[in-house]
């Protein structure tokens, strides 16, 4: 299923964290602490890899290989949204 996306939001990231990694976090907390490491929210590298896979499947788009190595929500959103804009 391909869904056109213009921008991934903190709310959508929080939903993906719950779906792909079983981590529940308030989207406002993600936004307020956007530069905090994912580990502080309980998300590990395997959980982030699951989120990357979900986004790639959902949007039929290969994300940059460094997406799964992003350290914070802001870094991840910046990278993913940049990929969505360029179609990379």
Backbone as XML, in Angstrom:
<?xml version="1.0"?>
<chain id="A" units="angstrom">
  <residue number="1" name="UNK">
    <atom name="N" x="0.833" y="-1.176" z="0.000"/>
    <atom name="CA" x="0.000" y="0.000" z="0.000"/>
    <atom name="C" x="0.879" y="1.240" z="0.000"/>
  </residue>
  <residue number="2" name="UNK">
    <atom name="N" x="0.704" y="2.092" z="-0.953"/>
    <atom name="CA" x="1.476" y="3.319" z="-1.038"/>
    <atom name="C" x="0.615" y="4.469" z="-0.559"/>
  </residue>
  <residue number="3" name="UNK">
    <atom name="N" x="1.122" y="5.200" z="0.390"/>
    <atom name="CA" x="0.418" y="6.356" z="0.909"/>
    <atom name="C" x="1.311" y="7.560" z="0.694"/>
  </residue>
  <residue number="4" name="UNK">
    <atom name="N" x="0.777" y="8.588" z="0.046"/>
    <atom name="CA" x="1.578" y="9.789" z="-0.168"/>
    <atom name="C" x="1.739" y="10.520" z="1.153"/>
  </residue>
  <residue number="5" name="UNK">
    <atom name="N" x="2.955" y="10.883" z="1.453"/>
    <atom name="CA" x="3.262" y="11.573" z="2.696"/>
    <atom name="C" x="4.046" y="12.820" z="2.368"/>
  </residue>
  <residue number="6" name="UNK">
    <atom name="N" x="3.674" y="13.899" z="2.998"/>
    <atom name="CA" x="4.453" y="15.101" z="2.813"/>
    <atom name="C" x="5.415" y="15.288" z="3.976"/>
  </residue>
  <residue number="7" name="UNK">
    <atom name="N" x="5.007" y="14.825" z="5.164"/>
    <atom name="CA" x="5.871" y="14.989" z="6.324"/>
    <atom name="C" x="5.447" y="14.028" z="7.423"/>
  </residue>
  <residue number="8" name="UNK">
    <atom name="N" x="6.416" y="13.332" z="8.006"/>
    <atom name="CA" x="6.181" y="12.478" z="9.156"/>
    <atom name="C" x="6.178" y="13.367" z="10.394"/>
  </residue>
  <residue number="9" name="UNK">
    <atom name="N" x="5.164" y="13.220" z="11.245"/>
    <atom name="CA" x="5.019" y="14.061" z="12.429"/>
    <atom name="C" x="5.428" y="13.295" z="13.690"/>
  </residue>
  <residue number="10" name="UNK">
    <atom name="N" x="5.549" y="14.028" z="14.779"/>
    <atom name="CA" x="5.848" y="13.397" z="16.065"/>
    <atom name="C" x="4.716" y="12.453" z="16.456"/>
  </residue>
  <residue number="11" name="UNK">
    <atom name="N" x="3.490" y="12.818" z="16.148"/>
    <atom name="CA" x="2.338" y="11.970" z="16.463"/>
    <atom name="C" x="2.424" y="10.645" z="15.703"/>
  </residue>
  <residue number="12" name="UNK">
    <atom name="N" x="2.760" y="10.713" z="14.427"/>
    <atom name="CA" x="2.892" y="9.494" z="13.628"/>
    <atom name="C" x="4.088" y="8.667" z="14.091"/>
  </residue>
  <residue number="13" name="UNK">
    <atom name="N" x="5.166" y="9.324" z="14.475"/>
    <atom name="CA" x="6.326" y="8.606" z="14.984"/>
    <atom name="C" x="5.973" y="7.869" z="16.271"/>
  </residue>
  <residue number="14" name="UNK">
    <atom name="N" x="5.233" y="8.515" z="17.146"/>
    <atom name="CA" x="4.812" y="7.863" z="18.396"/>
    <atom name="C" x="3.956" y="6.634" z="18.092"/>
  </residue>
  <residue number="15" name="UNK">
    <atom name="N" x="3.049" y="6.741" z="17.118"/>
    <atom name="CA" x="2.207" y="5.601" z="16.740"/>
    <atom name="C" x="3.057" y="4.470" z="16.158"/>
  </residue>
  <residue number="16" name="UNK">
    <atom name="N" x="4.059" y="4.810" z="15.358"/>
    <atom name="CA" x="4.958" y="3.801" z="14.807"/>
    <atom name="C" x="5.793" y="3.138" z="15.896"/>
  </residue>
  <residue number="17" name="UNK">
    <atom name="N" x="6.208" y="3.906" z="16.882"/>
    <atom name="CA" x="6.977" y="3.343" z="17.993"/>
    <atom name="C" x="6.140" y="2.291" z="18.717"/>
  </residue>
  <residue number="18" name="UNK">
    <atom name="N" x="4.868" y="2.572" z="18.904"/>
    <atom name="CA" x="3.982" y="1.617" z="19.578"/>
    <atom name="C" x="3.755" y="0.394" z="18.706"/>
  </residue>
  <residue number="19" name="UNK">
    <atom name="N" x="3.460" y="0.597" z="17.420"/>
    <atom name="CA" x="3.152" y="-0.515" z="16.527"/>
    <atom name="C" x="4.365" y="-1.401" z="16.255"/>
  </residue>
  <residue number="20" name="UNK">
    <atom name="N" x="5.483" y="-0.798" z="15.922"/>
    <atom name="CA" x="6.648" y="-1.565" z="15.484"/>
    <atom name="C" x="7.527" y="-2.050" z="16.627"/>
  </residue>
  <residue number="21" name="UNK">
    <atom name="N" x="7.496" y="-1.339" z="17.754"/>
    <atom name="CA" x="8.420" y="-1.686" z="18.837"/>
    <atom name="C" x="7.744" y="-1.899" z="20.188"/>
  </residue>
  <residue number="22" name="UNK">
    <atom name="N" x="6.436" y="-1.660" z="20.270"/>
    <atom name="CA" x="5.732" y="-1.848" z="21.531"/>
    <atom name="C" x="6.068" y="-0.799" z="22.584"/>
  </residue>
  <residue number="23" name="UNK">
    <atom name="N" x="6.575" y="0.352" z="22.138"/>
    <atom name="CA" x="6.971" y="1.429" z="23.050"/>
    <atom name="C" x="5.911" y="2.526" z="23.007"/>
  </residue>
  <residue number="24" name="UNK">
    <atom name="N" x="5.313" y="2.806" z="24.154"/>
    <atom name="CA" x="4.296" y="3.848" z="24.229"/>
    <atom name="C" x="4.921" y="5.137" z="24.737"/>
  </residue>
  <residue number="25" name="UNK">
    <atom name="N" x="4.757" y="6.199" z="23.957"/>
    <atom name="CA" x="5.287" y="7.505" z="24.332"/>
    <atom name="C" x="4.300" y="8.565" z="23.860"/>
  </residue>
  <residue number="26" name="UNK">
    <atom name="N" x="4.143" y="9.589" z="24.659"/>
    <atom name="CA" x="3.262" y="10.697" z="24.311"/>
    <atom name="C" x="3.928" y="11.518" z="23.201"/>
  </residue>
  <residue number="27" name="UNK">
    <atom name="N" x="3.207" y="11.781" z="22.111"/>
    <atom name="CA" x="3.797" y="12.566" z="21.018"/>
    <atom name="C" x="4.309" y="13.933" z="21.471"/>
  </residue>
  <residue number="28" name="UNK">
    <atom name="N" x="3.639" y="14.533" z="22.446"/>
    <atom name="CA" x="4.100" y="15.843" z="22.941"/>
    <atom name="C" x="5.445" y="15.716" z="23.644"/>
  </residue>
  <residue number="29" name="UNK">
    <atom name="N" x="5.653" y="14.587" z="24.329"/>
    <atom name="CA" x="6.946" y="14.374" z="24.980"/>
    <atom name="C" x="8.045" y="14.191" z="23.927"/>
  </residue>
  <residue number="30" name="UNK">
    <atom name="N" x="7.725" y="13.460" z="22.844"/>
    <atom name="CA" x="8.697" y="13.319" z="21.757"/>
    <atom name="C" x="9.082" y="14.683" z="21.204"/>
  </residue>
  <residue number="31" name="UNK">
    <atom name="N" x="8.080" y="15.531" z="21.009"/>
    <atom name="CA" x="8.343" y="16.854" z="20.445"/>
    <atom name="C" x="9.106" y="17.737" z="21.425"/>
  </residue>
  <residue number="32" name="UNK">
    <atom name="N" x="8.704" y="17.690" z="22.701"/>
    <atom name="CA" x="9.374" y="18.519" z="23.713"/>
    <atom name="C" x="10.819" y="18.099" z="23.940"/>
  </residue>
  <residue number="33" name="UNK">
    <atom name="N" x="11.089" y="16.817" z="23.760"/>
    <atom name="CA" x="12.437" y="16.281" z="23.996"/>
    <atom name="C" x="13.000" y="15.693" z="22.712"/>
  </residue>
  <residue number="34" name="UNK">
    <atom name="N" x="12.807" y="16.395" z="21.615"/>
    <atom name="CA" x="13.136" y="15.883" z="20.281"/>
    <atom name="C" x="14.612" y="15.547" z="20.091"/>
  </residue>
  <residue number="35" name="UNK">
    <atom name="N" x="15.483" y="16.153" z="20.876"/>
    <atom name="CA" x="16.915" y="15.883" z="20.728"/>
    <atom name="C" x="17.426" y="14.843" z="21.721"/>
  </residue>
  <residue number="36" name="UNK">
    <atom name="N" x="16.528" y="14.313" z="22.568"/>
    <atom name="CA" x="16.917" y="13.272" z="23.517"/>
    <atom name="C" x="17.138" y="11.960" z="22.763"/>
  </residue>
  <residue number="37" name="UNK">
    <atom name="N" x="18.054" y="11.139" z="23.237"/>
    <atom name="CA" x="18.291" y="9.853" z="22.567"/>
    <atom name="C" x="17.045" y="8.967" z="22.613"/>
  </residue>
  <residue number="38" name="UNK">
    <atom name="N" x="16.843" y="8.187" z="21.568"/>
    <atom name="CA" x="15.716" y="7.259" z="21.533"/>
    <atom name="C" x="15.713" y="6.341" z="22.751"/>
  </residue>
  <residue number="39" name="UNK">
    <atom name="N" x="16.880" y="5.991" z="23.243"/>
    <atom name="CA" x="16.971" y="5.096" z="24.404"/>
    <atom name="C" x="16.230" y="5.656" z="25.609"/>
  </residue>
  <residue number="40" name="UNK">
    <atom name="N" x="16.185" y="6.974" z="25.747"/>
    <atom name="CA" x="15.467" y="7.585" z="26.868"/>
    <atom name="C" x="13.956" y="7.377" z="26.770"/>
  </residue>
  <residue number="41" name="UNK">
    <atom name="N" x="13.474" y="7.030" z="25.594"/>
    <atom name="CA" x="12.061" y="6.734" z="25.400"/>
    <atom name="C" x="11.793" y="5.233" z="25.419"/>
  </residue>
  <residue number="42" name="UNK">
    <atom name="N" x="12.855" y="4.444" z="25.571"/>
    <atom name="CA" x="12.726" y="2.995" z="25.614"/>
    <atom name="C" x="12.830" y="2.326" z="24.261"/>
  </residue>
  <residue number="43" name="UNK">
    <atom name="N" x="13.287" y="3.050" z="23.250"/>
    <atom name="CA" x="13.406" y="2.493" z="21.905"/>
    <atom name="C" x="14.853" y="2.115" z="21.630"/>
  </residue>
  <residue number="44" name="UNK">
    <atom name="N" x="15.074" y="0.866" z="21.254"/>
    <atom name="CA" x="16.431" y="0.424" z="20.918"/>
    <atom name="C" x="16.602" y="0.360" z="19.405"/>
  </residue>
  <residue number="45" name="UNK">
    <atom name="N" x="17.771" y="-0.065" z="18.971"/>
    <atom name="CA" x="18.079" y="-0.073" z="17.537"/>
    <atom name="C" x="17.185" y="-1.035" z="16.758"/>
  </residue>
  <residue number="46" name="UNK">
    <atom name="N" x="16.804" y="-2.154" z="17.366"/>
    <atom name="CA" x="15.910" y="-3.085" z="16.679"/>
    <atom name="C" x="14.519" y="-2.482" z="16.509"/>
  </residue>
  <residue number="47" name="UNK">
    <atom name="N" x="14.059" y="-1.743" z="17.506"/>
    <atom name="CA" x="12.771" y="-1.066" z="17.397"/>
    <atom name="C" x="12.794" y="-0.020" z="16.298"/>
  </residue>
  <residue number="48" name="UNK">
    <atom name="N" x="13.889" y="0.708" z="16.210"/>
    <atom name="CA" x="14.019" y="1.723" z="15.167"/>
    <atom name="C" x="14.076" y="1.062" z="13.789"/>
  </residue>
  <residue number="49" name="UNK">
    <atom name="N" x="14.738" y="-0.066" z="13.699"/>
    <atom name="CA" x="14.780" y="-0.814" z="12.439"/>
    <atom name="C" x="13.370" y="-1.249" z="12.033"/>
  </residue>
  <residue number="50" name="UNK">
    <atom name="N" x="12.557" y="-1.650" z="13.004"/>
    <atom name="CA" x="11.170" y="-2.011" z="12.721"/>
    <atom name="C" x="10.371" y="-0.832" z="12.194"/>
  </residue>
  <residue number="51" name="UNK">
    <atom name="N" x="10.616" y="0.348" z="12.741"/>
    <atom name="CA" x="9.940" y="1.569" z="12.271"/>
    <atom name="C" x="10.364" y="1.881" z="10.838"/>
  </residue>
  <residue number="52" name="UNK">
    <atom name="N" x="11.649" y="1.769" z="10.564"/>
    <atom name="CA" x="12.157" y="2.012" z="9.206"/>
    <atom name="C" x="11.490" y="1.044" z="8.230"/>
  </residue>
  <residue number="53" name="UNK">
    <atom name="N" x="11.429" y="-0.223" z="8.598"/>
    <atom name="CA" x="10.803" y="-1.219" z="7.736"/>
    <atom name="C" x="9.335" y="-0.926" z="7.493"/>
  </residue>
  <residue number="54" name="UNK">
    <atom name="N" x="8.634" y="-0.527" z="8.529"/>
    <atom name="CA" x="7.213" y="-0.180" z="8.394"/>
    <atom name="C" x="7.036" y="0.995" z="7.440"/>
  </residue>
  <residue number="55" name="UNK">
    <atom name="N" x="7.837" y="2.021" z="7.594"/>
    <atom name="CA" x="7.739" y="3.186" z="6.700"/>
    <atom name="C" x="8.078" y="2.816" z="5.260"/>
  </residue>
  <residue number="56" name="UNK">
    <atom name="N" x="9.104" y="1.999" z="5.076"/>
    <atom name="CA" x="9.479" y="1.597" z="3.722"/>
    <atom name="C" x="8.367" y="0.793" z="3.055"/>
  </residue>
  <residue number="57" name="UNK">
    <atom name="N" x="7.761" y="-0.119" z="3.803"/>
    <atom name="CA" x="6.665" y="-0.909" z="3.252"/>
    <atom name="C" x="5.436" y="-0.059" z="2.983"/>
  </residue>
  <residue number="58" name="UNK">
    <atom name="N" x="5.128" y="0.818" z="3.896"/>
    <atom name="CA" x="3.936" y="1.655" z="3.787"/>
    <atom name="C" x="4.018" y="2.603" z="2.604"/>
  </residue>
  <residue number="59" name="UNK">
    <atom name="N" x="5.203" y="3.130" z="2.331"/>
    <atom name="CA" x="5.350" y="4.164" z="1.312"/>
    <atom name="C" x="6.113" y="3.705" z="0.069"/>
  </residue>
  <residue number="60" name="UNK">
    <atom name="N" x="6.445" y="2.424" z="0.015"/>
    <atom name="CA" x="7.191" y="1.873" z="-1.129"/>
    <atom name="C" x="8.393" y="2.749" z="-1.467"/>
  </residue>
  <residue number="61" name="UNK">
    <atom name="N" x="9.148" y="3.067" z="-0.441"/>
    <atom name="CA" x="10.290" y="3.961" z="-0.591"/>
    <atom name="C" x="11.432" y="3.435" z="0.270"/>
  </residue>
  <residue number="62" name="UNK">
    <atom name="N" x="12.597" y="3.278" z="-0.307"/>
    <atom name="CA" x="13.761" y="2.866" z="0.464"/>
    <atom name="C" x="14.343" y="4.098" z="1.152"/>
  </residue>
  <residue number="63" name="UNK">
    <atom name="N" x="14.380" y="4.044" z="2.474"/>
    <atom name="CA" x="14.966" y="5.152" z="3.243"/>
    <atom name="C" x="16.487" y="5.026" z="3.237"/>
  </residue>
  <residue number="64" name="UNK">
    <atom name="N" x="17.187" y="6.132" z="3.465"/>
    <atom name="CA" x="18.647" y="6.069" z="3.548"/>
    <atom name="C" x="19.079" y="5.055" z="4.604"/>
  </residue>
  <residue number="65" name="UNK">
    <atom name="N" x="20.179" y="4.374" z="4.350"/>
    <atom name="CA" x="20.627" y="3.317" z="5.261"/>
    <atom name="C" x="20.953" y="3.834" z="6.656"/>
  </residue>
  <residue number="66" name="UNK">
    <atom name="N" x="21.251" y="5.106" z="6.779"/>
    <atom name="CA" x="21.556" y="5.622" z="8.114"/>
    <atom name="C" x="20.305" y="5.965" z="8.914"/>
  </residue>
  <residue number="67" name="UNK">
    <atom name="N" x="19.111" y="5.741" z="8.378"/>
    <atom name="CA" x="17.867" y="6.029" z="9.107"/>
    <atom name="C" x="17.796" y="5.212" z="10.386"/>
  </residue>
  <residue number="68" name="UNK">
    <atom name="N" x="18.235" y="3.960" z="10.323"/>
    <atom name="CA" x="18.152" y="3.106" z="11.508"/>
    <atom name="C" x="19.226" y="3.426" z="12.541"/>
  </residue>
  <residue number="69" name="UNK">
    <atom name="N" x="20.134" y="4.326" z="12.202"/>
    <atom name="CA" x="21.173" y="4.723" z="13.157"/>
    <atom name="C" x="20.924" y="6.103" z="13.757"/>
  </residue>
  <residue number="70" name="UNK">
    <atom name="N" x="19.798" y="6.707" z="13.436"/>
    <atom name="CA" x="19.481" y="8.020" z="14.013"/>
    <atom name="C" x="19.395" y="7.896" z="15.526"/>
  </residue>
  <residue number="71" name="UNK">
    <atom name="N" x="19.890" y="8.890" z="16.211"/>
    <atom name="CA" x="19.966" y="8.831" z="17.669"/>
    <atom name="C" x="18.790" y="9.503" z="18.378"/>
  </residue>
  <residue number="72" name="UNK">
    <atom name="N" x="18.066" y="10.380" z="17.676"/>
    <atom name="CA" x="16.994" y="11.130" z="18.341"/>
    <atom name="C" x="15.782" y="11.256" z="17.422"/>
  </residue>
  <residue number="73" name="UNK">
    <atom name="N" x="14.628" y="11.540" z="18.013"/>
    <atom name="CA" x="13.431" y="11.751" z="17.182"/>
    <atom name="C" x="13.621" y="12.847" z="16.138"/>
  </residue>
  <residue number="74" name="UNK">
    <atom name="N" x="14.243" y="13.968" z="16.513"/>
    <atom name="CA" x="14.431" y="15.059" z="15.554"/>
    <atom name="C" x="15.312" y="14.619" z="14.383"/>
  </residue>
  <residue number="75" name="UNK">
    <atom name="N" x="16.410" y="13.939" z="14.678"/>
    <atom name="CA" x="17.305" y="13.472" z="13.620"/>
    <atom name="C" x="16.570" y="12.504" z="12.690"/>
  </residue>
  <residue number="76" name="UNK">
    <atom name="N" x="15.750" y="11.626" z="13.267"/>
    <atom name="CA" x="15.006" y="10.662" z="12.465"/>
    <atom name="C" x="13.976" y="11.367" z="11.585"/>
  </residue>
  <residue number="77" name="UNK">
    <atom name="N" x="13.203" y="12.268" z="12.167"/>
    <atom name="CA" x="12.199" y="12.987" z="11.382"/>
    <atom name="C" x="12.847" y="13.815" z="10.278"/>
  </residue>
  <residue number="78" name="UNK">
    <atom name="N" x="13.946" y="14.468" z="10.579"/>
    <atom name="CA" x="14.639" y="15.265" z="9.559"/>
    <atom name="C" x="15.089" y="14.382" z="8.389"/>
  </residue>
  <residue number="79" name="UNK">
    <atom name="N" x="15.671" y="13.238" z="8.704"/>
    <atom name="CA" x="16.160" y="12.344" z="7.661"/>
    <atom name="C" x="15.003" y="11.757" z="6.843"/>
  </residue>
  <residue number="80" name="UNK">
    <atom name="N" x="13.981" y="11.259" z="7.528"/>
    <atom name="CA" x="12.844" y="10.647" z="6.829"/>
    <atom name="C" x="12.096" y="11.676" z="5.997"/>
  </residue>
  <residue number="81" name="UNK">
    <atom name="N" x="11.831" y="12.842" z="6.575"/>
    <atom name="CA" x="11.098" y="13.858" z="5.819"/>
    <atom name="C" x="11.903" y="14.360" z="4.616"/>
  </residue>
  <residue number="82" name="UNK">
    <atom name="N" x="13.210" y="14.420" z="4.750"/>
    <atom name="CA" x="14.053" y="14.769" z="3.619"/>
    <atom name="C" x="13.952" y="13.719" z="2.516"/>
  </residue>
  <residue number="83" name="UNK">
    <atom name="N" x="13.910" y="12.446" z="2.910"/>
    <atom name="CA" x="13.782" y="11.368" z="1.935"/>
    <atom name="C" x="12.417" y="11.419" z="1.255"/>
  </residue>
  <residue number="84" name="UNK">
    <atom name="N" x="11.374" y="11.720" z="2.007"/>
    <atom name="CA" x="10.035" y="11.834" z="1.420"/>
    <atom name="C" x="9.999" y="12.961" z="0.392"/>
  </residue>
  <residue number="85" name="UNK">
    <atom name="N" x="10.662" y="14.066" z="0.713"/>
    <atom name="CA" x="10.636" y="15.208" z="-0.196"/>
    <atom name="C" x="11.389" y="14.938" z="-1.502"/>
  </residue>
  <residue number="86" name="UNK">
    <atom name="N" x="12.506" y="14.201" z="-1.388"/>
    <atom name="CA" x="13.313" y="13.939" z="-2.580"/>
    <atom name="C" x="12.911" y="12.656" z="-3.284"/>
  </residue>
  <residue number="87" name="UNK">
    <atom name="N" x="12.109" y="11.851" z="-2.588"/>
    <atom name="CA" x="11.721" y="10.576" z="-3.161"/>
    <atom name="C" x="12.833" y="9.557" z="-3.158"/>
  </residue>
  <residue number="88" name="UNK">
    <atom name="N" x="13.826" y="9.814" z="-2.290"/>
    <atom name="CA" x="14.995" y="8.928" z="-2.244"/>
    <atom name="C" x="14.662" y="7.764" z="-1.392"/>
  </residue>
</chain>
